[in-house]
Amino acid sequence: MHDIPGTLLAATIWTYWIGVGVMIARVNRRSRRLGGLVPEQRLERYLWLLIVPVVAAWIVLPYLALVRRSAWLHTPAFALTQPEYAALRWVAAACAVLCLILTAWCWARMDLNWSMAVSDEHRGELIVDGLFARVRHPIYALSVMLMICSAIVVATPLMVAVAVLHIVLMDVKARNEERHMLRVHGDAYARYLRRTGRFVPRLGATPA
C-alpha cells in the first residue's frame, strides 16, 4: 500500500531543510555571513550538539518509515489501517505543507536578518509585522508544529521522542535569543515582549 501522507511529509521535510540550506547560501552570498551556521555563543554550541542529530533524525525517520526495512522504524499498522487515525495522518500531512509555506514567507520577510544562531556582530532589524506581530518566534513555532505533524504521520516511538526533544530545544533556543534581543534592542524589544507570545499569540494583546 502506497503511503501518500508519509510520502508528502517526507517531501515536505526535505524541502524545508533544502530551504534552510538556500537561506544559508543566500545570506552568505549577500552579506558574507554563514547565517549562524557556526554558533558564536557557548550555549548555542552546546545546543548544536543536540540539534544536529535531532535534525538528522527528523530528515531520515520519515523516509525510513516509508521503506519499511525495520519493524521498529516503519509506521505501525494501526496508523495505516485504523480509519480515524489514518484520517488524522492526512490532516497532519496537509498541516505540514501549510507550515512549510508559512515558514517560507517568514524567511522571505526576514531576508538578510535571518540566522540560525544569534550573533553579537550582526545587530539585525527588529521585525514586528506579519506573523511576527503576534508571535516572537513564528519560524520556531511552525517548526514545532511541523515536528508534531511528523510525529503524528510517522507514529513511531523514536519519532515521538525526537519530537519531544526538538520542542524542548526550540524553547531553550528561543529564550536565549530573547535575552540577546533585549541586549541589542533594549526597550523596543521589551515592549515587543509584553504584547507578543513566544510561540502562540498572547491573549488580549494587540499588535502595535
N, CA, C and O of each residue as an XYZ file, in Angstrom:
832
protein
N       0.842     -1.197      0.000
C       0.000      0.000      0.000
C       0.874      1.243      0.000
O       1.786      1.370      0.817
N       0.590      2.169     -0.928
C       1.379      3.381     -1.018
C       0.921      4.367      0.053
O      -0.264      4.685      0.141
N       1.851      4.845      0.858
C       1.551      5.746      1.969
C       1.677      7.189      1.488
O       2.763      7.767      1.540
N       0.576      7.773      1.023
C       0.630      9.135      0.481
C       0.919     10.175      1.566
O       1.764     11.042      1.345
N       0.252     10.131      2.739
C       0.606     11.113      3.780
C       2.073     11.028      4.189
O       2.718     12.053      4.405
N       2.601      9.808      4.295
C       4.002      9.653      4.651
C       4.926     10.207      3.582
O       5.927     10.851      3.897
N       4.601      9.963      2.325
C       5.402     10.484      1.216
C       5.359     12.004      1.184
O       6.378     12.663      0.977
N       4.165     12.552      1.392
C       4.009     14.004      1.400
C       4.797     14.634      2.540
O       5.422     15.680      2.366
N       4.766     13.995      3.707
C       5.528     14.512      4.839
C       7.018     14.479      4.555
O       7.713     15.472      4.768
N       7.520     13.340      4.074
C       8.954     13.225      3.795
C       9.403     14.294      2.800
O      10.449     14.917      2.981
N       8.608     14.502      1.749
C       8.946     15.525      0.751
C       8.934     16.917      1.375
O       9.767     17.759      1.039
N       7.992     17.158      2.283
C       7.898     18.459      2.948
C       9.108     18.709      3.832
O       9.681     19.799      3.815
N       9.499     17.701      4.606
C      10.654     17.846      5.497
C      11.924     18.090      4.688
O      12.718     18.965      5.036
N      12.121     17.343      3.634
C      13.309     17.534      2.808
C      13.301     18.919      2.170
O      14.341     19.575      2.109
N      12.143     19.370      1.695
C      12.048     20.703      1.107
C      12.350     21.780      2.145
O      13.006     22.778      1.847
N      11.867     21.566      3.356
C      12.127     22.509      4.445
C      13.631     22.687      4.660
O      14.124     23.812      4.732
N      14.345     21.582      4.761
C      15.770     21.696      5.071
C      16.603     22.098      3.857
O      17.677     22.680      4.008
N      16.124     21.796      2.671
C      16.759     22.370      1.478
C      16.589     23.890      1.515
O      17.509     24.635      1.178
N      15.395     24.342      1.932
C      15.157     25.776      2.073
C      16.096     26.419      3.072
O      16.577     27.528      2.840
N      16.367     25.739      4.190
C      17.337     26.252      5.157
C      18.709     26.397      4.496
O      19.392     27.403      4.688
N      19.105     25.395      3.722
C      20.383     25.471      3.013
C      20.436     26.633      2.042
O      21.460     27.305      1.919
N      19.325     26.869      1.348
C      19.245     28.003      0.420
C      19.389     29.318      1.180
O      20.078     30.228      0.720
N      18.747     29.422      2.331
C      18.855     30.644      3.129
C      20.284     30.878      3.602
O      20.761     32.013      3.592
N      20.971     29.815      4.016
C      22.368     29.954      4.444
C      23.215     30.468      3.286
O      24.012     31.392      3.454
N      23.041     29.868      2.114
C      23.816     30.285      0.941
C      23.491     31.726      0.556
O      24.383     32.495      0.198
N      22.211     32.085      0.631
C      21.795     33.442      0.255
C      22.391     34.482      1.185
O      22.932     35.489      0.727
N      22.295     34.246      2.496
C      22.843     35.188      3.467
C      24.355     35.291      3.301
O      24.914     36.387      3.355
N      25.020     34.149      3.098
C      26.470     34.147      2.935
C      26.885     34.914      1.681
O      27.868     35.655      1.697
N      26.133     34.732      0.599
C      26.488     35.382     -0.666
C      26.316     36.897     -0.599
O      27.121     37.645     -1.153
N      25.264     37.343      0.082
C      24.929     38.762      0.068
C      25.512     39.545      1.236
O      25.626     40.768      1.159
N      25.885     38.860      2.322
C      26.398     39.592      3.480
C      27.701     39.016      4.027
O      28.255     39.521      5.003
N      28.181     37.959      3.389
C      29.413     37.291      3.837
C      29.307     36.757      5.257
O      30.300     36.674      5.980
N      28.076     36.392      5.649
C      27.870     35.681      6.906
C      27.413     34.267      6.587
O      26.808     34.030      5.541
N      27.694     33.335      7.473
C      27.274     31.952      7.268
C      25.875     31.685      7.811
O      25.491     30.534      8.021
N      25.119     32.752      8.037
C      23.749     32.580      8.500
C      23.643     31.875      9.835
O      22.667     31.171     10.093
N      24.646     32.059     10.692
C      24.604     31.433     12.011
C      24.886     29.950     11.996
O      24.607     29.253     12.971
N      25.442     29.453     10.890
C      25.726     28.023     10.807
C      26.768     27.602     11.832
O      26.748     26.473     12.321
N      27.680     28.516     12.155
C      28.692     28.265     13.190
C      28.360     29.151     14.387
O      28.630     30.351     14.339
N      27.789     28.608     15.451
C      27.361     29.431     16.590
C      28.534     30.144     17.257
O      29.629     29.595     17.378
N      28.279     31.382     17.687
C      29.302     32.160     18.390
C      29.239     31.925     19.897
O      30.270     31.881     20.568
N      28.029     31.775     20.424
C      27.857     31.613     21.865
C      28.152     30.185     22.316
O      27.910     29.223     21.587
N      28.677     30.070     23.526
C      28.961     28.743     24.072
C      27.678     27.939     24.236
O      27.641     26.755     23.899
N      26.609     28.581     24.760
C      25.350     27.868     24.953
C      24.840     27.301     23.632
O      24.407     26.150     23.579
N      24.886     28.093     22.576
C      24.382     27.609     21.298
C      25.282     26.539     20.695
O      24.802     25.672     19.963
N      26.560     26.584     20.985
C      27.435     25.482     20.526
C      27.040     24.178     21.203
O      27.044     23.121     20.572
N      26.697     24.249     22.494
C      26.228     23.053     23.191
C      24.881     22.598     22.627
O      24.647     21.404     22.443
N      24.001     23.560     22.357
C      22.708     23.213     21.777
C      22.874     22.516     20.441
O      22.134     21.584     20.125
N      23.841     22.962     19.657
C      24.082     22.369     18.340
C      24.421     20.883     18.434
O      24.111     20.111     17.527
N      25.063     20.485     19.545
C      25.419     19.079     19.724
C      24.172     18.200     19.800
O      24.229     17.009     19.494
N      23.044     18.790     20.209
C      21.778     18.066     20.247
C      20.928     18.353     19.021
O      20.263     17.460     18.495
N      20.949     19.604     18.564
C      20.089     19.990     17.441
C      20.481     19.259     16.165
O      19.607     18.815     15.420
N      21.781     19.123     15.899
C      22.224     18.486     14.655
C      21.727     17.041     14.544
O      21.150     16.688     13.516
N      21.929     16.185     15.567
C      21.387     14.818     15.439
C      19.862     14.778     15.409
O      19.287     13.899     14.769
N      19.197     15.713     16.089
C      17.732     15.765     16.030
C      17.282     16.072     14.604
O      16.359     15.440     14.091
N      17.932     17.038     13.970
C      17.592     17.379     12.586
C      17.862     16.200     11.657
O      17.055     15.892     10.781
N      19.011     15.540     11.859
C      19.338     14.379     11.022
C      18.270     13.294     11.161
O      17.838     12.705     10.170
N      17.852     13.039     12.400
C      16.800     12.032     12.621
C      15.492     12.468     11.991
O      14.769     11.647     11.428
N      15.181     13.759     12.081
C      13.948     14.299     11.509
C      13.912     14.111      9.991
O      12.860     13.826      9.419
N      15.043     14.268      9.363
C      15.121     14.106      7.909
C      15.012     12.632      7.512
O      14.374     12.301      6.513
N      15.633     11.757      8.290
C      15.772     10.360      7.901
C      14.571      9.501      8.297
O      14.153      8.630      7.535
N      14.014      9.744      9.488
C      12.978      8.844     10.001
C      11.725      8.765      9.129
O      11.209      7.663      8.939
N      11.206      9.874      8.587
C      10.037      9.737      7.705
C      10.317      8.877      6.475
O       9.440      8.149      6.009
N      11.546      8.963      5.947
C      11.911      8.113      4.803
C      11.990      6.647      5.217
O      11.487      5.770      4.514
N      12.621      6.383      6.353
C      12.739      5.003      6.821
C      11.368      4.394      7.127
O      11.165      3.190      6.970
N      10.435      5.239      7.565
C       9.077      4.739      7.816
C       8.414      4.292      6.525
O       7.557      3.408      6.538
N       8.806      4.897      5.409
C       8.217      4.544      4.118
C       8.812      3.268      3.535
O       8.090      2.438      2.983
N      10.142      3.110      3.659
C      10.795      1.957      3.022
C      10.595      0.671      3.822
O      10.732     -0.421      3.271
N      10.275      0.782      5.108
C       9.892     -0.368      5.941
C      10.930     -1.470      5.970
O      10.613     -2.646      5.791
N      12.150     -1.084      6.192
C      13.209     -2.083      6.270
C      13.429     -2.592      7.687
O      14.183     -3.540      7.905
N      12.775     -1.964      8.638
C      12.888     -2.404     10.027
C      11.539     -2.240     10.702
O      10.898     -1.199     10.558
N      11.105     -3.244     11.428
C       9.776     -3.229     12.038
C       9.598     -2.075     13.008
O       8.494     -1.542     13.125
N      10.671     -1.664     13.720
C      10.522     -0.617     14.717
C      10.696      0.779     14.141
O      10.554      1.770     14.858
N      11.004      0.865     12.841
C      11.156      2.173     12.203
C       9.995      2.532     11.286
O       9.765      3.712     11.020
N       9.260      1.537     10.797
C       8.190      1.892      9.870
C       6.895      2.199     10.618
O       6.697      1.766     11.753
N       6.029      2.945      9.966
C       4.773      3.372     10.561
C       3.962      2.164     11.014
O       3.749      1.239     10.230
N       3.504      2.155     12.267
C       2.759      0.986     12.768
C       1.464      0.743     11.996
O       0.890      1.663     11.414
N       1.025     -0.487     12.001
C      -0.143     -0.892     11.217
C      -1.397     -0.129     11.620
O      -2.216      0.208     10.765
N      -1.558      0.150     12.923
C      -2.791      0.828     13.368
C      -2.920      2.204     12.725
O      -4.025      2.650     12.415
N      -1.768      2.884     12.523
C      -1.806      4.226     11.949
C      -2.219      4.202     10.484
O      -2.747      5.183      9.961
N      -1.976      3.078      9.830
C      -2.303      2.953      8.416
C      -3.702      2.407      8.186
O      -4.329      2.709      7.170
N      -4.197      1.604      9.123
C      -5.457      0.892      8.883
C      -6.627      1.376      9.728
O      -7.779      1.207      9.329
N      -6.358      1.979     10.894
C      -7.436      2.461     11.743
C      -7.994      3.742     11.112
O      -7.256      4.719     10.987
N      -9.262      3.772     10.714
C      -9.799      4.880      9.905
C      -9.609      6.267     10.514
O      -9.220      7.201      9.813
N      -9.878      6.409     11.811
C      -9.774      7.729     12.429
C      -8.334      8.229     12.435
O      -8.070      9.398     12.155
N      -7.392      7.318     12.761
C      -6.000      7.753     12.796
C      -5.471      7.980     11.382
O      -4.679      8.895     11.153
N      -5.901      7.158     10.445
C      -5.492      7.349      9.055
C      -5.936      8.721      8.548
O      -5.195      9.389      7.826
N      -7.145      9.140      8.928
C      -7.634     10.470      8.543
C      -6.806     11.565      9.217
O      -6.512     12.595      8.610
N      -6.437     11.332     10.476
C      -5.603     12.293     11.199
C      -4.252     12.474     10.505
O      -3.718     13.583     10.460
N      -3.704     11.393      9.968
C      -2.418     11.477      9.261
C      -2.540     12.370      8.027
O      -1.624     13.136      7.727
N      -3.659     12.280      7.310
C      -3.889     13.151      6.159
C      -3.940     14.619      6.594
O      -3.355     15.481      5.939
N      -4.637     14.901      7.695
C      -4.727     16.263      8.203
C      -3.338     16.777      8.595
O      -2.982     17.915      8.291
N      -2.556     15.926      9.274
C      -1.220     16.314      9.709
C      -0.304     16.576      8.516
O       0.490     17.517      8.540
N      -0.408     15.754      7.477
C       0.418     15.958      6.286
C       0.067     17.275      5.602
O       0.957     17.996      5.150
N      -1.227     17.592      5.523
C      -1.651     18.862      4.926
C      -1.178     20.041      5.777
O      -0.743     21.064      5.248
N      -1.269     19.887      7.097
C      -0.799     20.928      8.010
C       0.708     21.144      7.848
O       1.181     22.278      7.927
N       1.462     20.070      7.623
C       2.906     20.172      7.425
C       3.222     21.023      6.198
O       4.132     21.851      6.230
N       2.480     20.820      5.133
C       2.689     21.621      3.918
C       2.398     23.090      4.202
O       3.143     23.963      3.757
N       1.320     23.375      4.941
C       0.991     24.750      5.300
C       2.098     25.374      6.137
O       2.441     26.541      5.942
N       2.661     24.608      7.067
C       3.772     25.103      7.886
C       4.961     25.475      7.014
O       5.614     26.491      7.253
N       5.242     24.667      6.015
C       6.346     24.957      5.100
C       6.100     26.264      4.345
O       7.005     27.088      4.215
N       4.894     26.448      3.855
C       4.556     27.660      3.101
C       4.699     28.898      3.980
O       5.278     29.898      3.558
N       4.173     28.832      5.202
C       4.268     29.975      6.109
C       5.707     30.239      6.529
O       6.105     31.392      6.694
N       6.481     29.186      6.702
C       7.900     29.356      7.041
C       8.641     30.051      5.911
O       9.464     30.932      6.159
N       8.358     29.665      4.679
C       8.990     30.314      3.527
C       8.654     31.803      3.498
O       9.499     32.628      3.152
N       7.413     32.144      3.864
C       7.030     33.559      3.933
C       7.868     34.273      4.991
O       8.334     35.389      4.760
N       8.065     33.640      6.152
C       8.886     34.239      7.219
C      10.325     34.409      6.767
O      10.940     35.443      7.028
N      10.868     33.400      6.090
C      12.238     33.515      5.581
C      12.360     34.717      4.644
O      13.305     35.500      4.743
N      11.394     34.851      3.736
C      11.431     35.962      2.777
C      11.319     37.298      3.500
O      11.990     38.261      3.127
N      10.476     37.368      4.534
C      10.330     38.622      5.280
C      11.606     38.966      6.033
O      11.987     40.136      6.089
N      12.268     37.986      6.607
C      13.491     38.254      7.355
C      14.660     38.597      6.437
O      15.506     39.421      6.784
N      14.705     37.969      5.277
C      15.757     38.229      4.291
C      17.130     38.104      4.962
O      17.432     37.060      5.541
N      17.955     39.132      4.897
C      19.322     39.040      5.431
C      19.358     39.087      6.956
O      20.420     38.890      7.547
N      18.222     39.343      7.605
C      18.177     39.298      9.067
C      18.080     37.868      9.582
O      18.248     37.620     10.776
N      17.807     36.921      8.672
C      17.663     35.517      9.087
C      19.014     34.946      9.517
O      20.048     35.229      8.912
N      18.980     34.145     10.561
C      20.192     33.475     11.036
C      19.793     32.272     11.866
O      18.762     32.286     12.539
N      20.608     31.234     11.818
C      20.341     30.051     12.623
C      20.810     30.211     14.062
O      20.421     29.431     14.931
N      21.641     31.212     14.319
C      22.169     31.422     15.664
C      22.319     32.917     15.907
O      22.419     33.700     14.961
N      22.335     33.307     17.164
C      22.497     34.722     17.491
C      23.924     35.149     17.193
O      24.856     34.347     17.252
N      24.076     36.428     16.871
C      25.394     36.956     16.542
C      25.568     38.320     17.194
O      24.731     39.205     17.017
N      26.642     38.492     17.941
C      26.932     39.786     18.557
C      27.416     40.797     17.517
O      27.339     42.005     17.739
N      27.908     40.307     16.397
C      28.412     41.201     15.354
C      27.307     41.698     14.438
O      27.426     42.776     13.854
N      26.226     40.924     14.301
C      25.144     41.291     13.397
C      23.937     41.698     14.221
O      23.258     40.844     14.792
N      23.662     43.004     14.288
C      22.587     43.522     15.128
C      21.224     43.113     14.588
O      20.369     42.651     15.344
N      21.016     43.278     13.298
C      19.766     42.858     12.683
C      18.609     43.805     12.967
O      18.660     44.612     13.895
N      17.578     43.693     12.162
C      16.373     44.503     12.284
C      15.381     43.820     13.216
O      15.277     42.593     13.233
N      14.649     44.626     13.996
C      13.576     44.093     14.829
C      12.316     44.052     13.979
O      11.724     45.092     13.691
N      11.905     42.858     13.577
C      10.743     42.690     12.693
C       9.502     42.453     13.540
O       9.460     41.526     14.350
N       8.494     43.292     13.348
C       7.307     43.221     14.198
C       6.012     43.223     13.378
O       4.945     43.530     13.909
N       6.102     42.884     12.092
C       4.898     42.848     11.279
C       4.616     41.419     10.814
O       5.384     40.500     11.097
N       3.497     41.247     10.092
C       3.146     39.915      9.603
C       2.936     38.947     10.753
O       2.326     39.296     11.763
N       3.438     37.737     10.601
C       3.316     36.743     11.668
C       4.082     37.159     12.916
O       3.766     36.712     14.019
N       5.089     38.013     12.747
C       5.896     38.476     13.879
C       5.143     39.483     14.741
O       5.598     39.814     15.836
N       4.002     39.974     14.271
C       3.257     40.973     15.032
C       2.664     40.393     16.309
O       2.470     41.118     17.284
N       2.377     39.104     16.315
C       1.752     38.466     17.481
C       2.592     37.358     18.104
O       2.373     36.985     19.257
N       3.545     36.833     17.352
C       4.382     35.728     17.839
C       5.848     36.104     17.635
O       6.249     36.504     16.542
N       6.642     35.970     18.696
C       8.042     36.390     18.612
C       8.885     35.453     17.752
O       9.851     35.874     17.117
N       8.505     34.178     17.743
C       9.312     33.182     17.028
C       8.414     32.350     16.102
O       8.261     31.149     16.321
N       7.826     32.961     15.085
C       6.929     32.186     14.224
C       7.629     31.042     13.497
O       7.016     30.004     13.247
N       8.899     31.216     13.155
C       9.615     30.135     12.467
C       9.783     28.942     13.404
O       9.595     27.799     12.988
N      10.133     29.195     14.655
C      10.263     28.102     15.619
C       8.902     27.489     15.917
O       8.781     26.271     16.053
N       7.870     28.337     16.018
C       6.529     27.825     16.273
C       6.081     26.908     15.141
O       5.500     25.851     15.386
N       6.352     27.312     13.904
C       5.996     26.486     12.753
C       6.843     25.221     12.700
O       6.372     24.165     12.277
N       8.100     25.336     13.132
C       8.964     24.159     13.190
C       8.433     23.149     14.207
O       8.437     21.943     13.961
N       7.979     23.658     15.348
C       7.393     22.783     16.368
C       6.133     22.109     15.820
O       5.935     20.909     16.009
N       5.284     22.883     15.144
C       4.064     22.310     14.571
C       4.407     21.272     13.498
O       3.770     20.222     13.414
N       5.401     21.573     12.694
C       5.832     20.629     11.662
C       6.363     19.343     12.287
O       6.142     18.253     11.760
N       7.062     19.474     13.407
C       7.568     18.286     14.093
C       6.432     17.475     14.697
O       6.463     16.245     14.665
N       5.427     18.153     15.248
C       4.263     17.439     15.781
C       3.546     16.688     14.662
O       3.128     15.544     14.843
N       3.407     17.333     13.513
C       2.810     16.663     12.348
C       3.630     15.434     11.953
O       3.076     14.401     11.579
N       4.959     15.561     12.041
C       5.833     14.432     11.710
C       5.599     13.268     12.660
O       5.540     12.112     12.239
N       5.466     13.581     13.947
C       5.234     12.524     14.934
C       3.893     11.834     14.694
O       3.774     10.622     14.874
N       2.887     12.607     14.288
C       1.571     12.022     14.018
C       1.617     11.114     12.798
O       1.076     10.009     12.823
N       2.263     11.577     11.728
C       2.288     10.816     10.480
C       3.170      9.577     10.602
O       2.760      8.487     10.203
N       4.358      9.728     11.141
C       5.284      8.590     11.244
C       4.837      7.640     12.357
O       4.838      6.421     12.185
N       4.460      8.212     13.486
C       3.813      7.450     14.574
C       4.673      6.344     15.173
O       4.139      5.342     15.650
N       5.988      6.507     15.158
C       6.855      5.550     15.837
C       7.337      6.143     17.154
O       7.427      7.365     17.269
N       7.650      5.320     18.152
C       8.154      5.859     19.416
C       9.403      6.716     19.235
O       9.566      7.720     19.928
N      10.285      6.333     18.316
C      11.505      7.102     18.099
C      11.180      8.490     17.538
O      11.789      9.479     17.946
N      10.226      8.567     16.607
C       9.853      9.862     16.049
C       9.214     10.742     17.112
O       9.449     11.950     17.140
N       8.416     10.153     17.979
C       7.801     10.914     19.072
C       8.877     11.437     20.020
O       8.807     12.584     20.461
N       9.869     10.610     20.336
C      10.960     11.031     21.221
C      11.751     12.178     20.599
O      12.105     13.136     21.286
N      12.025     12.081     19.306
C      12.733     13.147     18.597
C      11.906     14.431     18.644
O      12.455     15.517     18.830
N      10.597     14.311     18.476
C       9.715     15.486     18.508
C       9.759     16.168     19.871
O       9.850     17.393     19.949
N       9.696     15.392     20.936
C       9.729     15.965     22.289
C      11.040     16.700     22.515
O      11.039     17.819     23.029
N      12.161     16.087     22.138
C      13.465     16.724     22.312
C      13.560     17.992     21.484
O      14.094     19.002     21.943
N      13.045     17.943     20.270
C      13.062     19.112     19.398
C      12.302     20.282     20.021
O      12.779     21.417     19.994
N      11.131     20.015     20.578
C      10.317     21.071     21.183
C      11.054     21.701     22.362
O      11.046     22.922     22.518
N      11.689     20.873     23.191
C      12.461     21.390     24.322
C      13.603     22.276     23.829
O      13.822     23.362     24.366
N      14.327     21.821     22.816
C      15.454     22.588     22.282
C      15.003     23.909     21.681
O      15.681     24.923     21.845
N      13.867     23.915     20.987
C      13.358     25.157     20.408
C      12.997     26.160     21.497
O      13.214     27.361     21.336
N      12.448     25.667     22.604
C      12.114     26.566     23.698
C      13.374     27.164     24.315
O      13.422     28.365     24.581
N      14.385     26.344     24.544
C      15.645     26.833     25.107
C      16.287     27.853     24.170
O      16.760     28.900     24.612
N      16.299     27.543     22.884
C      16.916     28.437     21.902
C      16.146     29.759     21.797
O      16.755     30.825     21.705
N      14.824     29.691     21.811
C      14.018     30.904     21.732
C      14.274     31.809     22.935
O      14.414     33.023     22.784
N      14.336     31.221     24.120
C      14.594     32.020     25.325
C      15.969     32.675     25.256
O      16.123     33.824     25.669
N      16.961     31.970     24.746
C      18.303     32.532     24.609
C      18.307     33.691     23.615
O      18.961     34.708     23.846
N      17.581     33.540     22.515
C      17.506     34.610     21.525
C      16.802     35.840     22.098
O      17.163     36.970     21.770
N      15.807     35.628     22.945
C      15.117     36.759     23.561
C      16.058     37.538     24.470
O      16.014     38.768     24.483
N      16.900     36.857     25.224
C      17.878     37.558     26.062
C      18.830     38.379     25.196
O      19.186     39.505     25.543
N      19.236     37.804     24.066
C      20.136     38.506     23.148
C      19.437     39.735     22.559
O      20.033     40.811     22.500
N      18.191     39.589     22.125
C      17.477     40.703     21.515
C      17.216     41.825     22.522
O      17.193     42.997     22.146
N      17.019     41.479     23.793
C      16.869     42.502     24.823
C      18.138     43.317     24.972
O      18.083     44.535     25.142
N      19.291     42.646     24.909
C      20.561     43.366     24.991
C      20.755     44.276     23.773
O      21.267     45.389     23.889
N      20.340     43.782     22.617
C      20.587     44.515     21.373
C      19.591     45.651     21.156
O      19.977     46.759     20.783
N      18.314     45.372     21.389
C      17.262     46.339     21.045
C      16.629     47.030     22.247
O      15.816     47.939     22.080
N      16.987     46.613     23.440
C      16.565     47.326     24.640
C      15.072     47.471     24.816
O      14.328     46.496     24.712
N      14.621     48.720     25.088
C      13.224     48.981     25.411
C      12.279     48.597     24.270
O      11.162     48.145     24.522
N      12.713     48.770     23.028
C      11.845     48.428     21.894
C      11.488     46.945     21.925
O      10.349     46.569     21.647
N      12.466     46.105     22.264
C      12.184     44.669     22.334
C      11.411     44.326     23.602
O      10.586     43.413     23.596
N      11.669     45.048     24.688
C      10.915     44.814     25.922
C       9.429     45.077     25.692
O       8.587     44.317     26.170
N       9.100     46.142     24.968
C       7.694     46.425     24.654
C       7.120     45.332     23.750
O       5.971     44.922     23.909
N       7.925     44.875     22.812
C       7.511     43.791     21.912
C       7.235     42.510     22.691
O       6.281     41.791     22.395
N       8.071     42.228     23.685
C       7.878     41.053     24.532
C       6.530     41.092     25.241
O       5.843     40.076     25.346
N       6.160     42.267     25.723
C       4.944     42.388     26.526
C       3.675     42.154     25.704
O       2.656     41.747     26.262
N       3.712     42.397     24.405
C       2.492     42.275     23.612
C       2.443     41.028     22.722
O       1.477     40.830     21.985
N       3.480     40.192     22.787
C       3.523     39.004     21.938
C       3.741     37.746     22.763
O       4.215     37.806     23.898
N       3.388     36.597     22.177
C       3.682     35.308     22.789
C       4.914     34.697     22.154
O       5.308     35.059     21.046
N       5.512     33.766     22.871
C       6.729     33.145     22.337
C       6.426     32.310     21.106
O       7.047     32.502     20.060
N       5.481     31.387     21.215
C       5.124     30.501     20.108
C       3.661     30.625     19.672
O       3.304     30.258     18.553
N       2.826     31.145     20.565
C       1.407     31.347     20.234
C       1.043     32.772     20.623
O       1.659     33.331     21.530
N       0.054     33.379     19.960
C      -0.327     34.757     20.289
C      -0.744     34.902     21.745
O      -1.342     33.997     22.328
N      -0.422     36.048     22.318
C      -0.797     36.332     23.703
C      -2.240     36.812     23.725
O      -2.591     37.748     23.007
N      -3.079     36.185     24.539
C      -4.488     36.545     24.622
C      -4.644     37.955     25.158
O      -4.014     38.328     26.148
N      -5.487     38.737     24.500
C      -5.774     40.084     24.968
C      -4.789     41.130     24.481
O      -5.035     42.327     24.630
N      -3.664     40.692     23.894
C      -2.671     41.644     23.408
C      -3.040     42.120     22.012
O      -3.620     41.377     21.220
N      -2.697     43.364     21.725
C      -2.944     43.907     20.392
C      -1.630     44.326     19.774
O      -0.794     44.913     20.461
N      -1.414     44.042     18.483
C      -0.178     44.421     17.833
C      -0.040     45.924     17.749
O      -1.036     46.647     17.707
N       1.209     46.400     17.724
C       1.460     47.839     17.661
C       1.077     48.386     16.299
O       1.217     49.584     16.053
